[in-house]
C-alpha cells in the first residue's frame, strides 16, 4: 500500500496539491509514519479559490497546507460524528452537515476514504483557508 505522497502522485487531479505540499515543505511529513488524515483539494479547487498570491508566500503556503493535515486517521464516517478536527497548524476545521451531506470547513467531499499506509485521504472541492477558520465558501 502506498503512503499519502505516493498516492497523491498517482492521481492526475492532485498535481497542484503535490506542488503546493512540496513548496510548503510537507512532503517528508506526509511520507512519515503518521497516521494522518489529508484533505486533498483537486486542481479545479485551486483554480476556483484563486490562491496564486499564496503560492508565492512560503509562510502562508505552509500554514494553509498544514491546515489540510490532521494528526490521526479519520474516515468520512468518523468525521460525520465530529464537530471539529484539529490540524497540524494548530487550528481546527469545522464539520457541518448541510442538506444531509457532511462538509468540512468550505469543502465538499469528492472522493473519500482513500486508504494509505500512513493514513487516509479525502479529496475535496475547495482549498481551506486557515485565516478564515470555520464556515465560508467562495463560488
C-alpha positions in Angstrom: 0.0 0.0 0.0 1.3 3.4 -0.9 1.9 6.3 1.5 0.0 9.6 1.2 2.5 11.2 -1.1 2.8 8.2 -3.4 -1.0 8.1 -3.6 -1.2 11.8 -4.5 1.5 11.4 -7.2 -0.6 8.7 -8.8 -3.7 11.0 -9.2 -3.7 13.4 -12.1 -6.4 15.6 -10.4 -4.0 16.3 -7.5 -0.9 17.7 -9.3 -1.3 21.3 -7.9 -1.7 19.8 -4.4 1.6 17.9 -4.7 3.4 21.0 -6.0 2.0 23.1 -3.1 2.9 20.4 -0.5 6.4 20.4 -2.0 6.7 24.2 -1.8 5.3 24.1 1.8 7.9 21.5 2.9 5.4 18.9 3.8 6.5 16.0 1.6 8.6 14.3 4.2 6.0 14.7 6.9 3.4 13.0 4.7 5.8 10.2 3.8 6.3 9.7 7.6 4.7 7.0 9.7 1.6 9.1 10.7 -1.2 8.3 10.8 -2.5 11.4 9.1 -5.8 12.5 7.5 -5.2 14.6 4.4 -7.9 16.8 3.0 -6.8 17.0 -0.7 -8.1 19.8 -2.9 -8.4 19.0 -6.6 -6.7 21.0 -9.3 -10.0 22.6 -10.0 -10.3 23.7 -6.4 -7.1 25.6 -6.7 -8.4 27.4 -9.7 -11.7 28.3 -8.1 -10.1 29.7 -4.9 -7.6 31.9 -6.8 -4.7 31.2 -4.5 -1.9 32.3 -6.8 -0.6 35.0 -4.4 -0.5 32.5 -1.5 1.8 30.2 -3.6 4.4 33.0 -3.6 4.3 33.4 0.3 6.1 30.4 1.8 4.8 31.1 5.4 1.2 31.4 4.3 1.5 28.4 2.0 2.9 26.2 4.8 0.2 27.4 7.3 -2.5 26.7 4.7 -1.4 23.2 3.8 -0.7 22.2 7.5 -4.4 23.2 7.9 -5.3 20.4 5.4 -3.5 17.7 7.5 -5.0 16.3 10.7 -3.0 14.0 13.0 -4.8 10.7 13.2 -6.8 8.6 10.7 -10.4 9.7 10.4 -12.8 8.0 7.9 -15.6 10.1 6.5 -18.0 8.2 8.7 -16.0 9.2 11.8 -15.8 12.8 10.6 -19.6 12.9 10.3 -19.7 12.3 14.1 -17.3 15.1 14.9 -17.8 18.9 15.3 -14.2 19.9 14.8 -10.9 18.4 13.6 -7.6 19.6 15.0 -5.0 20.2 12.3 -1.2 20.3 12.1 -1.2 24.1 12.1 -3.0 24.3 15.5 -6.4 25.5 14.2 -9.5 23.3 13.9 -11.6 22.5 10.9 -15.3 22.8 11.4 -17.6 19.9 10.4 -21.1 20.6 9.4 -24.0 18.7 7.9 -25.7 20.6 5.1 -28.7 19.1 3.4 -27.7 15.7 4.7 -24.1 16.0 3.3 -21.0 16.2 5.6 -18.8 19.1 4.8 -15.5 20.2 6.4 -14.9 24.0 6.5 -15.8 25.0 3.0 -15.1 21.7 1.4 -17.4 19.1 -0.1 -16.1 15.6 -0.4 -15.4 14.4 -3.9 -13.8 11.0 -3.0 -13.5 9.7 0.5 -11.6 7.0 2.5 -8.6 6.5 0.2 -6.5 4.2 2.4 -2.8 4.8 2.6 0.0 3.0 4.5 0.3 6.1 6.8 -3.2 7.4 6.9 -6.2 8.3 4.8 -7.0 10.9 2.1 -10.3 12.6 1.4 -10.4 14.5 -1.9 -12.3 17.8 -1.5 -13.6 20.5 -3.9 -12.1 23.6 -2.2 -8.9 24.8 -0.6 -9.2 25.5 3.1 -8.1 29.0 4.3 -6.9 28.9 7.9 -7.2 32.7 8.4 -11.0 32.1 7.9 -11.0 29.0 10.1 -14.6 27.9 10.2 -17.5 28.2 7.8 -17.2 30.1 4.5 -17.3 29.3 0.8 -16.2 31.1 -2.4 -18.2 30.2 -5.5 
